[in-house]
Amino acid sequence: MKNNTKKLTFIALAVAINIAGSKLALLLHLPIFLDSIGTMFAAVVLGPLGGAAAALVGGLINGVLGDVYAIYFSLSGVLMGLIAGALFHGKEECPTRALFWKTLIVTLPASALSACIETFLFGGITSAATTTFIIQVLSQTALRLFGSAFIIQAITDYADKFIALFLVMVCMGNLPYEFTHFADDQKKNRETA
């Protein structure tokens, strides 16, 4: 029971990080989102389901707090959390070289999903003013709306997720072992029982 409480508390912390990052990005009109640092943190520490839970809850809360687009794009965050958890959970460290291509694996499927959401639900318009403008301009080219949305999403998602994963890897190397390894506590408890 104690282990579940730790996991839920960690997911709540990840959600708070996602919301703070999202609000900061909107406030500063950044071309990246900063709304997945907590998702990546939960995915690395808790695995795919932890990352997915942080993304879903964070997106829903962000939607309630005024960014209605976040509700729909939380599906993309769930996909990223699942993939990041599968790639990074249980790994002690990730060399920067591997981080470049693993971020690409996390980003591309979710970018395709985001491009679908952006194109078919919102006509290329979202809460990120800079990316919305670029998508609208590029949609007048041969790329059309979906191609423009996918390219811009892939670029911004890659930059955003690389920053998030890099920060998480730095944190993992500097946080106490007990804070980031709940499964080890669970194994110890079973062995002593």
C-alpha positions as CSV (number, residue, x, y, z in Angstrom):
1,M,0.0,0.0,0.0
2,K,2.8,2.4,0.9
3,N,4.4,1.8,-2.6
4,N,1.1,2.7,-4.3
5,T,0.9,6.0,-2.3
6,K,4.4,6.8,-3.4
7,K,3.6,6.1,-7.1
8,L,0.4,8.3,-6.9
9,T,2.3,11.1,-5.2
10,F,5.0,10.9,-7.9
11,I,2.3,11.0,-10.7
12,A,0.8,14.1,-8.9
13,L,4.3,15.7,-8.9
14,A,4.7,14.9,-12.6
15,V,1.3,16.4,-13.4
16,A,2.2,19.6,-11.5
17,I,5.5,19.8,-13.5
18,N,3.5,19.4,-16.7
19,I,1.1,22.1,-15.8
20,A,3.8,24.6,-14.7
21,G,5.8,24.0,-17.9
22,S,2.7,24.4,-20.0
23,K,1.7,27.7,-18.4
24,L,5.3,29.0,-18.7
25,A,5.4,28.1,-22.4
26,L,2.1,29.9,-23.0
27,L,3.1,32.9,-21.0
28,L,6.4,33.3,-22.8
29,H,4.9,32.4,-26.3
30,L,7.5,29.7,-26.8
31,P,7.4,27.6,-29.9
32,I,7.8,24.5,-27.7
33,F,5.3,23.3,-25.1
34,L,7.2,22.3,-21.9
35,D,4.1,20.3,-21.0
36,S,5.7,16.8,-21.0
37,I,8.7,17.1,-18.6
38,G,6.6,15.5,-15.9
39,T,5.3,12.9,-18.3
40,M,8.8,11.9,-19.3
41,F,9.9,11.8,-15.6
42,A,7.0,9.6,-14.7
43,A,7.6,7.3,-17.7
44,V,11.3,6.9,-16.8
45,V,10.6,6.3,-13.1
46,L,7.3,4.4,-13.2
47,G,7.2,3.0,-16.7
48,P,4.7,3.3,-19.6
49,L,1.5,3.4,-17.5
50,G,3.0,6.1,-15.1
51,G,3.9,8.3,-18.1
52,A,0.6,7.8,-19.7
53,A,-1.3,8.6,-16.5
54,A,0.7,11.8,-15.9
55,A,0.1,12.9,-19.5
56,L,-3.7,12.2,-19.4
57,V,-4.3,13.9,-16.0
58,G,-2.1,16.8,-16.9
59,G,-3.8,17.4,-20.2
60,L,-7.3,17.2,-18.6
61,I,-6.3,19.7,-15.8
62,N,-4.7,22.1,-18.3
63,G,-7.9,21.9,-20.3
64,V,-10.0,22.8,-17.3
65,L,-7.5,25.6,-16.4
66,G,-8.2,27.3,-19.8
67,D,-6.3,25.6,-22.5
68,V,-9.0,23.5,-24.1
69,Y,-6.7,22.2,-26.8
70,A,-4.7,20.4,-24.1
71,I,-7.6,18.0,-23.5
72,Y,-7.5,16.7,-27.1
73,F,-3.7,16.7,-27.3
74,S,-3.4,14.7,-24.1
75,L,-4.0,11.6,-26.3
76,S,-0.7,12.4,-28.0
77,G,0.9,12.8,-24.5
78,V,-0.4,9.4,-23.5
79,L,1.2,7.9,-26.5
80,M,4.5,9.6,-25.8
81,G,4.4,8.5,-22.1
82,L,3.8,4.9,-23.2
83,I,6.7,4.9,-25.7
84,A,9.1,6.8,-23.4
85,G,8.3,4.4,-20.6
86,A,9.0,1.4,-22.8
87,L,12.3,2.9,-23.9
88,F,13.6,4.4,-20.7
89,H,12.1,2.7,-17.7
90,G,14.6,0.7,-15.8
91,K,17.6,2.1,-17.6
92,E,20.2,3.6,-15.3
93,E,21.4,6.2,-17.8
94,C,21.1,7.1,-21.4
95,P,24.1,8.4,-23.3
96,T,23.4,11.6,-25.2
97,R,24.0,9.9,-28.5
98,A,21.2,7.4,-27.8
99,L,19.0,10.1,-26.5
100,F,18.9,11.7,-29.9
101,W,17.4,8.7,-31.7
102,K,15.3,7.5,-28.8
103,T,13.7,10.9,-28.7
104,L,12.9,10.5,-32.4
105,I,11.2,7.2,-31.6
106,V,9.1,8.8,-28.8
107,T,8.3,11.8,-31.0
108,L,7.3,10.6,-34.5
109,P,4.2,8.5,-33.7
110,A,2.9,11.1,-31.3
111,S,3.6,13.9,-33.8
112,A,1.5,12.1,-36.4
113,L,-1.4,11.8,-33.9
114,S,-1.0,15.5,-33.0
115,A,-1.1,16.4,-36.6
116,C,-4.3,14.5,-37.1
117,I,-5.9,16.2,-34.1
118,E,-4.6,19.6,-35.2
119,T,-5.8,19.1,-38.8
120,F,-9.1,17.4,-38.5
121,L,-10.4,18.8,-35.3
122,F,-9.0,22.4,-35.3
123,G,-8.1,23.2,-38.9
124,G,-4.4,23.8,-38.0
125,I,-5.1,26.2,-35.1
126,T,-4.0,25.6,-31.5
127,S,-3.0,27.5,-28.4
128,A,0.6,27.8,-29.6
129,A,0.4,31.1,-31.7
130,T,3.8,30.7,-33.3
131,T,3.3,27.2,-34.6
132,T,-0.2,28.0,-35.7
133,F,1.0,30.9,-37.8
134,I,3.8,28.7,-39.4
135,I,1.3,25.9,-40.1
136,Q,-1.2,28.3,-41.7
137,V,1.6,29.8,-44.0
138,L,2.9,26.3,-44.9
139,S,-0.6,25.0,-45.6
140,Q,-0.7,27.2,-48.7
141,T,2.2,25.2,-50.2
142,A,2.2,21.7,-51.6
143,L,2.4,20.3,-48.1
144,R,-1.2,21.3,-47.5
145,L,-2.6,21.4,-43.9
146,F,-1.8,17.9,-42.7
147,G,1.8,17.9,-44.1
148,S,2.4,21.3,-42.6
149,A,1.0,20.3,-39.2
150,F,3.0,17.1,-39.2
151,I,6.3,18.7,-40.1
152,I,5.8,21.5,-37.5
153,Q,4.6,19.1,-34.9
154,A,7.6,16.8,-35.5
155,I,10.1,19.6,-35.2
156,T,8.6,21.2,-32.1
157,D,7.8,17.9,-30.5
158,Y,11.3,16.7,-31.0
159,A,12.9,19.8,-29.5
160,D,10.4,19.8,-26.6
161,K,10.8,16.1,-25.8
162,F,14.6,16.2,-26.2
163,I,14.7,19.0,-23.7
164,A,12.3,17.1,-21.4
165,L,14.2,13.8,-21.6
166,F,17.6,15.5,-21.2
167,L,16.4,17.3,-18.0
168,V,14.9,14.0,-16.7
169,M,18.2,12.2,-17.3
170,V,20.1,14.9,-15.5
171,C,17.6,14.7,-12.6
172,M,17.8,10.9,-12.4
173,G,21.6,11.2,-12.0
174,N,21.3,13.6,-9.1
175,L,18.2,12.5,-7.2
176,P,18.4,10.0,-4.3
177,Y,18.1,6.4,-5.5
178,E,15.1,5.7,-3.2
179,F,13.2,8.6,-4.8
180,T,13.4,7.2,-8.3
181,H,13.3,3.4,-7.8
182,F,9.9,2.3,-6.4
183,A,10.1,-1.2,-7.8
184,D,13.3,-1.9,-5.8
185,D,11.4,-1.0,-2.6
186,Q,8.6,-3.4,-3.6
187,K,11.0,-6.2,-4.2
188,K,12.7,-5.7,-0.8
189,N,9.3,-5.7,0.9
190,R,8.4,-9.0,-0.8
191,E,11.7,-10.6,0.1
192,T,11.5,-9.6,3.8
193,A,7.8,-10.8,4.1
